[in-house]
Amino acid sequence: MLLADETHQVAEQFGVWGEKKFMGKTYDGIHRISFLIDEQGKILKVFDKFKTGEHHKIVLEYLQG
C-alpha cells in the first residue's frame, strides 16, 4: 500500500513529522523512518537506521530472513 499524507496527520501520529536541522537551519519535515505493519495494524518492525540508497535492501533482507 502507498500512503499520501499531505496534511501530515498520519506522520504526526507515528511520530515521524517534526523539527529537523540541516546546515544550521531548523525546519519541520519528515524523519526517514519506515514501518512494517501487519494486516491487523500491529507494527512488526521499525527501520530507522539506514542510508537512503540502502533502505530497500535492508527491508528486503529483513523480509527474506
C-alpha positions in Angstrom: 0.0 0.0 0.0 1.2 3.5 -0.7 0.0 6.3 1.5 -0.2 10.0 0.6 -0.3 12.2 3.7 -0.4 15.8 2.5 -1.6 17.1 5.9 1.0 15.2 7.9 -1.8 13.7 10.1 -0.5 10.1 9.8 3.1 11.1 10.1 2.4 13.0 13.3 0.5 10.0 14.8 3.6 7.8 14.1 5.9 10.5 15.4 7.8 10.9 12.2 6.9 14.6 11.4 8.7 17.3 13.4 11.7 19.5 13.8 14.8 18.9 11.8 18.1 20.7 11.4 20.2 21.0 8.3 23.1 23.3 7.7 22.3 25.3 10.8 18.7 25.9 9.9 15.7 24.4 11.7 12.5 23.4 9.9 9.6 20.9 10.1 9.9 17.9 7.9 9.6 14.1 7.7 12.0 11.9 9.6 13.2 9.0 7.4 11.7 6.1 9.3 9.8 3.1 7.8 7.4 0.8 9.5 6.4 -2.8 8.6 2.8 -3.1 9.7 0.7 -6.3 9.6 -2.9 -6.8 8.4 -4.2 -6.0 12.0 -2.2 -2.8 12.2 0.4 -4.1 14.5 3.9 -2.6 14.0 6.3 -5.5 13.4 9.5 -3.6 12.7 10.8 -0.1 12.6 13.5 0.8 10.2 15.2 3.9 11.4 19.0 3.3 11.0 19.8 3.4 7.3 21.2 5.3 4.4 18.6 6.3 1.9 20.2 4.4 -1.0 20.4 1.2 1.1 16.9 1.3 2.6 15.2 -1.1 0.1 18.0 -3.7 0.6 17.6 -3.6 4.4 13.8 -4.1 4.2 14.1 -6.9 1.6 16.8 -8.7 3.7 14.5 -8.5 6.7 11.5 -9.8 4.8 13.6 -12.7 3.3 15.4 -13.5 6.5 
